[in-house]
Amino acid sequence: MKVFKFGGASIKDAKNIVNLANILKSEGFQDTFLVISAMGKMTNAFEEIVLSYHTNSDDLDEKIHFVKKYHTAILQELFQSSHSIFDKIKTLFEEMNCFFTQNKNSNYDYIYDQIVGFAELISTLIISSYLNDIKITNTWLDARKLIKTNYHFRNAVVNWDLTDDNITKMVTSDSLYITQGFIGGATNTISTTLGREGSDYSAAIFAFCLHAESLTIWKDVPGVLNADPRYFKNTLLLEQISYREALELAFYGASIIHPKTIKPLENKNIPLYVRSFTNIEGKGTLINKNIPISPLTACYTYKANQILISIAAKDFSFMIEHNISHIFKLFTEYKINVNLIQNSAISFSVCIEDPYNEFDNLFKELLKHYEISFHKSVNLISIRHFTEEDIRIVLLSNTILLRQQSNETIQFVVKDTKPHIFSI
């Protein structure tokens, strides 16, 4: 079985949904499993709904109307007004409204996971109905009943044994299936999510459990590039890279692949292809085991909106294992992501990101025990397979706050970055 994952950009409107169908016709769709994200920027839109509800904002109805209008416009282009899909989508919105009226839990993360996944449910129902109408027969599956997790809302941990058993029972060969990325379920009534941009990870989970022949992620770029074209000019397509190289790039901030995606594929040696949904003739990038990077070139990654913290003991003593262990325990408690570490005898510097807006609380706690200084809104640039010329490009364009280098990778924490001037 082949697994295909389509992200939001690839299904953002009716034209792109028709294009998805054309890809299936070209690639073949028997023995195929589709994992599909929310349409366009709808995850962001549903996040705004969650925030409005959680803060009792007056604009909740306006936010809901916006996503209804967006999806209705797509429905009207693809279907006759009498089509049953209109009632199915209406029912989903009624379920969401029912949650709002009956919910007694004020925890933001819990509310988030019960609501945001409606974007994926809506998108997959629309696409499944459209494909069935054009004789691409398929079966729609609810990922919340397949991928089982713990109760760690917004970043749930997969119960692999139960998930594997569910998928094996529900999916047979010689058919086309459609399900959602990003979402899972702790129980049949409590939804969870796998982390922002987690649809790639969902696809890898399904590929692993299905012993898939391959996983293809369809993107709006030719494949894996050696740098993010939003920040760097003159990027190159990487024709192939190893799982290890992909994991390194993902860890350092390459947005093309979710960091959790690689390990399930590597465990069963499932090749991963990253291809363009706008150029289906292109080969894209192959990611597989123990293959050299080709072409061999510097690979840049860029993480914006980081925080650089410098921590020292109040008594000017050494920063030793006890201090560092305590600091990392606090990072875990406040859900802080650590992207770079550097320590000296008396200080400890770390570049972090704060996805849950907990830094102010973390800072107050650290201040009880340590001397603290920090820079907000800094950026982390990492270069794999760097040359002196690559280093020069970064040094010319930025104020360097911290630099760290190993044999393969050099990293810079910088401020005053102007990404559009990077020409590599």
PyMOL commands that set and color helices and strands:
alter all, ss='L'
color gray80, all
select helices_A, chain A and resi 8-11+14-27+42-54+60-78+85-102+108-115+118-133+143-145+160-170+199-209+243-252+259-267+321-333+359-367+388-397+419-421
alter helices_A, ss='H'
color red, helices_A
select strands_A, chain A and resi 2-6+32-36+139-140+176-180+183-185+191-193+214-219+232-233+240-242+272-276+285-288+299-313+337-343+347-353+370-384+399-405+409-415+422-423
alter strands_A, ss='S'
color yellow, strands_A
deselect
rebuild
show_as cartoon
